[in-house]
Amino acid sequence: MSASTSVHEAPEVSRSSAFPDVFSLKGQHALVTGGGTGIGLAIAHCLSLAGARVTIAGRRLDVLERAASEIGHGCAVARLDIADVDGLEGFEADLSSSYGPVKILVNNAGNTVKKPFEDSTPADLNSVLDVHLRGALELSRHVIRRQLPNGGGTILFIASMTSFIGQPNVLPYTVAKTALTGAARGLSAEFASRGIRVNAVAPGWIDTDMFRQATERDPARRVKILSRIQTRALGDASDVGWACVYLASSAARYVTGHTLLVDGGGAIGF
């Protein structure tokens, strides 16, 4: 019997049934911060479609409720000001009590200050670091403490193209997003051997309302952006969402401390 014949005789039903299982998040509680709009909403939607029990968190309950209605599948909402680091321990405790321990945390909440560096202030820097970095790390600390005795879990940080390339007038954002890639490596070094994988996803230019608002009055900027992307197309928010599903699933069980670029080749484009 030839090797090729042997391969074809492998049981088809075993392969077909196992394939979707490794990507399934069935029954796992996933928390997505900033999950009411844009990329965060897409991430939450994809996690839900993969079987996770999703909670979306943010400051605006009306926005979260609309998003939860769109996601369906019992999506829960929770009010959260990620910059209020003193309140994050209580937030995590209340959330775990209501919906169960968080198995998958997606640190997506973000903000930015856009101005030339020489015109910026320490307060501008702190306002961005408080959300992207300090808040995300503090929430991760409390989630990890509960994950450790409960079989581990997954922590994801949403980084950015600015983690890898320079862009003008958004230095606080660039500093924060670059730091998140280091956070993924450092936390992975501490916790991967204890059942908690930590990774980051760095979206490129994604076709969101925010992107359209930023470029609709600046067609030259849009042309410049598209010329850099190797696929010559903007990404869809679901592209980021499915990347998060992969990294949270057992299909990525040997992937940790990594930053996955979802950018159509933008970071290396010419």
C-alpha positions as CSV (number, residue, x, y, z in Angstrom):
1,M,0.0,0.0,0.0
2,S,1.4,3.4,-1.0
3,A,1.8,6.3,1.5
4,S,-0.7,8.3,-0.4
5,T,-3.3,5.6,-0.3
6,S,-2.7,5.3,3.4
7,V,-3.4,9.0,3.9
8,H,-6.6,8.8,2.0
9,E,-7.8,5.9,4.1
10,A,-7.7,7.9,7.4
11,P,-11.2,8.1,8.8
12,E,-12.9,11.1,7.2
13,V,-15.5,11.6,9.9
14,S,-12.8,12.0,12.7
15,R,-11.1,14.7,10.8
16,S,-14.2,16.6,9.9
17,S,-15.6,16.5,13.5
18,A,-12.3,17.4,15.2
19,F,-11.6,20.4,12.9
20,P,-14.3,22.8,14.3
21,D,-13.8,21.6,17.8
22,V,-10.3,23.1,18.1
23,F,-11.7,26.6,17.3
24,S,-14.7,26.3,19.5
25,L,-15.1,28.5,22.6
26,K,-18.3,26.9,23.7
27,G,-19.2,27.7,27.3
28,Q,-16.2,30.0,28.0
29,H,-16.9,33.4,29.5
30,A,-15.3,36.1,27.5
31,L,-15.0,39.7,28.5
32,V,-14.4,42.4,25.9
33,T,-13.7,45.9,27.1
34,G,-14.8,48.7,24.8
35,G,-17.1,46.1,23.2
36,G,-19.9,48.3,22.2
37,T,-18.6,49.7,18.9
38,G,-16.1,49.2,16.1
39,I,-13.5,46.6,16.5
40,G,-14.6,45.7,20.0
41,L,-18.1,44.9,18.9
42,A,-16.8,42.8,16.0
43,I,-14.5,40.9,18.4
44,A,-17.4,40.2,20.8
45,H,-19.6,39.1,17.9
46,C,-17.0,36.6,16.6
47,L,-16.3,35.2,20.1
48,S,-20.1,34.7,20.5
49,L,-20.4,33.0,17.1
50,A,-17.6,30.7,18.3
51,G,-19.7,29.7,21.3
52,A,-18.4,31.9,24.1
53,R,-20.7,33.5,26.6
54,V,-19.8,37.1,26.0
55,T,-19.9,40.2,28.3
56,I,-19.2,43.6,26.7
57,A,-18.1,46.4,29.0
58,G,-17.8,50.1,28.6
59,R,-18.9,53.5,29.9
60,R,-22.1,54.0,27.9
61,L,-24.8,51.5,28.8
62,D,-27.1,52.6,26.0
63,V,-24.4,51.8,23.4
64,L,-23.7,48.5,25.1
65,E,-27.3,47.5,25.2
66,R,-27.7,48.2,21.4
67,A,-24.6,46.2,20.7
68,A,-25.7,43.3,22.9
69,S,-29.0,43.2,21.1
70,E,-27.1,42.9,17.8
71,I,-24.8,40.2,19.1
72,G,-27.6,38.1,20.7
73,H,-26.9,34.7,22.2
74,G,-27.4,36.0,25.7
75,C,-24.6,38.7,25.5
76,A,-24.4,40.5,28.8
77,V,-23.4,44.1,29.4
78,A,-21.4,45.7,32.3
79,R,-20.6,49.3,32.9
80,L,-16.9,49.9,33.2
81,D,-14.5,52.9,33.4
82,I,-11.2,51.1,32.7
83,A,-9.3,54.2,33.8
84,D,-10.7,53.9,37.3
85,V,-8.1,51.4,38.4
86,D,-9.2,51.5,42.0
87,G,-12.6,50.1,41.0
88,L,-11.4,47.2,38.8
89,E,-11.0,44.6,41.6
90,G,-14.6,45.1,42.6
91,F,-15.7,45.1,39.0
92,E,-14.0,41.7,38.3
93,A,-15.4,40.2,41.5
94,D,-19.0,41.3,40.7
95,L,-18.7,40.1,37.1
96,S,-17.4,36.7,38.2
97,S,-20.2,36.4,40.7
98,S,-22.9,37.2,38.2
99,Y,-21.6,35.3,35.1
100,G,-18.7,33.1,36.2
101,P,-15.0,33.6,36.1
102,V,-13.6,35.2,32.9
103,K,-11.8,32.6,30.8
104,I,-11.0,35.0,27.9
105,L,-10.2,38.6,28.5
106,V,-9.9,41.0,25.5
107,N,-8.3,44.3,26.5
108,N,-9.7,46.4,23.7
109,A,-10.9,49.7,25.3
110,G,-9.0,52.7,24.0
111,N,-8.8,56.4,23.5
112,T,-6.4,58.8,21.9
113,V,-5.2,62.4,21.9
114,K,-4.2,63.8,18.6
115,K,-1.9,66.8,18.6
116,P,1.8,67.6,17.8
117,F,4.1,66.4,20.5
118,E,5.4,69.9,21.3
119,D,1.8,71.0,22.1
120,S,1.0,68.0,24.3
121,T,1.0,67.8,28.1
122,P,1.7,65.2,30.7
123,A,-2.0,65.0,31.3
124,D,-2.5,64.0,27.6
125,L,-0.1,61.2,28.0
126,N,-1.6,60.0,31.3
127,S,-5.1,60.1,29.9
128,V,-4.1,57.6,27.2
129,L,-1.9,55.4,29.4
130,D,-4.6,55.2,32.0
131,V,-6.9,53.5,29.5
132,H,-4.7,51.4,27.2
133,L,-2.0,50.4,29.7
134,R,-2.7,50.9,33.3
135,G,-6.3,50.0,33.2
136,A,-5.7,47.0,30.9
137,L,-2.9,45.7,33.2
138,E,-4.8,46.2,36.4
139,L,-7.9,44.4,35.0
140,S,-5.7,41.6,33.7
141,R,-4.2,41.2,37.2
142,H,-7.5,40.6,38.8
143,V,-8.7,38.3,36.0
144,I,-5.4,36.3,36.1
145,R,-5.7,35.9,39.9
146,R,-9.0,34.1,39.4
147,Q,-7.9,32.2,36.3
148,L,-5.0,30.6,38.1
149,P,-7.0,28.3,40.5
150,N,-9.7,27.8,37.8
151,G,-7.8,26.0,35.1
152,G,-6.1,29.0,33.4
153,G,-7.3,31.1,30.5
154,T,-6.4,33.6,27.8
155,I,-5.5,37.2,28.0
156,L,-5.5,39.3,24.8
157,F,-4.3,42.9,24.2
158,I,-5.4,44.9,21.2
159,A,-2.3,46.6,20.0
160,S,-1.9,48.6,16.8
161,M,0.1,49.4,13.7
162,T,1.7,52.1,15.8
163,S,3.2,49.3,17.9
164,F,5.5,48.8,14.8
165,I,5.5,52.0,12.7
166,G,5.7,55.7,13.5
167,Q,2.7,57.9,12.9
168,P,2.7,61.7,13.6
169,N,0.7,63.5,16.2
170,V,-0.4,60.4,18.3
171,L,2.7,59.8,20.5
172,P,0.8,58.9,23.6
173,Y,-1.2,56.3,21.6
174,T,2.0,55.0,20.0
175,V,3.7,54.6,23.4
176,A,0.8,52.8,24.9
177,K,0.2,50.4,22.0
178,T,3.9,49.6,21.8
179,A,3.9,48.9,25.6
180,L,1.1,46.4,25.1
181,T,3.3,44.1,23.0
182,G,5.8,44.1,25.8
183,A,3.1,43.3,28.3
184,A,2.1,40.3,26.2
185,R,5.6,39.0,26.2
186,G,6.3,39.7,29.9
187,L,3.0,38.2,31.2
188,S,3.4,35.2,29.0
189,A,6.8,34.6,30.5
190,E,5.2,34.5,34.0
191,F,2.0,32.6,33.3
192,A,2.3,30.4,30.3
193,S,3.7,27.5,32.4
194,R,0.7,28.0,34.7
195,G,-2.0,27.6,32.1
196,I,-2.5,31.2,31.0
197,R,-1.6,32.2,27.5
198,V,-1.1,35.9,26.8
199,N,-1.0,37.4,23.2
200,A,-1.7,40.6,21.4
201,V,-3.5,41.4,18.1
202,A,-2.3,44.4,16.1
203,P,-5.0,45.6,13.7
204,G,-4.0,47.6,10.6
205,W,-6.2,50.1,8.9
206,I,-9.7,48.8,9.4
207,D,-12.9,50.1,7.7
208,T,-14.7,51.4,10.8
209,D,-16.8,54.6,11.4
210,M,-13.8,56.1,13.1
211,F,-11.5,55.5,10.1
212,R,-14.1,56.9,7.7
213,Q,-14.5,60.0,9.8
214,A,-10.8,60.5,9.9
215,T,-10.3,60.2,6.2
216,E,-13.4,61.4,4.5
217,R,-12.1,65.0,4.4
218,D,-8.6,63.9,3.6
219,P,-8.7,61.8,0.4
220,A,-4.9,62.2,0.0
221,R,-4.4,60.4,3.3
222,R,-6.7,57.6,2.3
223,V,-4.8,57.1,-1.0
224,K,-1.5,57.1,0.9
225,I,-2.8,54.5,3.4
226,L,-4.1,52.2,0.6
227,S,-0.9,52.5,-1.3
228,R,1.0,51.1,1.6
229,I,-1.3,48.1,2.3
230,Q,-0.1,45.1,0.3
231,T,-3.6,43.8,-0.3
232,R,-4.6,47.3,-1.5
233,A,-7.7,47.0,0.7
234,L,-8.9,48.1,4.1
235,G,-9.5,45.3,6.7
236,D,-12.9,44.4,8.1
237,A,-13.4,44.6,11.8
238,S,-14.4,40.9,11.7
239,D,-10.8,40.1,10.5
240,V,-9.6,41.2,13.9
241,G,-12.5,39.3,15.6
242,W,-11.6,36.0,14.0
243,A,-7.9,36.5,14.9
244,C,-9.0,36.8,18.5
245,V,-11.1,33.6,18.2
246,Y,-8.1,31.8,16.9
247,L,-5.8,33.0,19.7
248,A,-8.3,32.2,22.4
249,S,-9.0,28.7,21.0
250,S,-7.1,25.5,21.6
251,A,-6.0,25.7,17.9
252,A,-3.5,28.3,19.3
253,R,-2.6,26.3,22.4
254,Y,1.2,26.6,21.5
255,V,1.0,30.3,20.7
256,T,1.9,32.7,23.5
257,G,3.8,35.9,24.0
258,H,3.1,36.7,20.4
259,T,1.7,39.8,18.6
260,L,-0.4,38.9,15.5
261,L,-0.5,41.6,12.9
262,V,-3.9,41.8,11.1
263,D,-3.0,44.5,8.6
264,G,-3.0,43.2,5.0
265,G,0.8,43.6,5.0
266,G,0.6,47.3,5.9
267,A,3.4,47.2,8.5
268,I,5.9,45.8,5.9
269,G,4.3,47.5,2.8
270,F,5.9,49.7,0.3
